[in-house]
Amino acid sequence: MVERLPINRLPMTRPSIDEDTIAGVVDVLRSGWITSGPKVKEFEAQLSHYCGGRPVRAFNSGTCTMEIALRIAGIGAGHEVITTPLSWVSTSNIILEVGATPKFVDIDPLTRNIDLQRIEAAITPATRAIIPVDLAGLPVDRDPLYALAKQYKLRVIEDAAQSFGSTWQGRRIGSAGDFVSFSFHANKNITTIEGGCLVMNDEHEAKLAEQYRLQGVVRSGYDGMEVELVGGKFNLTDVAARVGLGQLPHLETFTAKRRQLAHRYFELFEAQRAGSVGLRLPLADFTQSNWHMFQVVLPEDRLNVTRAEIMSELDAQGIGTGVHYPAIHLFALYRRLGWKAGDFPIAEAVCRNILTLPLFPAMTDADVERVVNALMSILRSHAK
């Protein structure tokens, strides 16, 4: 028997997929061409248009896109790549995957993104690239980022997994910069169920991306095939691409609704004087951020319960939450590589206490009110 969630269950996130998209997926399934084919090409063309005409290639995840960007940039053994300890672990795992070494830099306590003022001190002769992360859809300040990259001749791989639909100084993320990696995972602002894409600088990089995407193969004519490099199996299917094609027209509507819901969160938390109990809200950016997530930081020094206990109490009330993310450098893999508690105190404090609240386009203002009331009640009942 399949266990069904209560009708009033509010998940942390949920994709919105319309009936036209569902029907389109059925058409793809009936076509007999379900792996990479015409729908992938169409999806890539629309993504390229969205990114101002830059070359874009689609992949089966937003993780392999960053790995491929590093490989195209020639980064490997003996090289260092600077990134943040506050991200999904894939951001640093791909650095290890190509044989390079991650070099973590602490975060800015206000934006929760990498602290750009700390990057220069982390640069060594072995540094080859920076991977900044737009946490929760809030863009990293591109101006000082690229000024630093230019000064030290570093490549930039923008981990924009969470910022599709965000802008920087009026320009869409993806329309400028160096490599830009987007994710279309099921929890993202638009989805292909699983998938991602890489925005590049020229057709030469795009051709290399195609080789890395499918076993390094280059085809010519009817029967010509050559393999010049070691690639992987990272191609997107036409089924997934059709989902993405159905999602793209709704992006602006989804983003507007997310901003509206985020604004309501601020109104209600301020009305309940959240600051008086020590709850820290995110940066209130309603111009550039796509509000991929709404994250608060719990006041651990004022509570007699753990974050997990708070999440459990919310879960008992039918409210789903998440943790995005634990500090990467404190995972066992990274501790074995030499990192330890205390290396990045700002990130560690945030990672211990960050809590992701429900936010997705199908939510209502009443849902937001329900979350705020529940969380504030729990915090007040467990204050020291």
Beta strands, then each sheet from edge to edge (+ up, - down):
strand 1: 56-59
strand 2: 80-83
strand 3: 101-104
strand 4: 127-131
strand 5: 155-159
strand 6: 167-168
strand 7: 171-172
strand 8: 179-183
strand 9: 196-199
strand 10: 217-220
strand 11: 224-227
strand 12: 294-297
strand 13: 354-357
sheet 1: 1+ 9- 8+ 5+ 4+ 2+ 3+
sheet 2: 6+ 7-
sheet 3: 10+ 11-
sheet 4: 12+ 13-
end
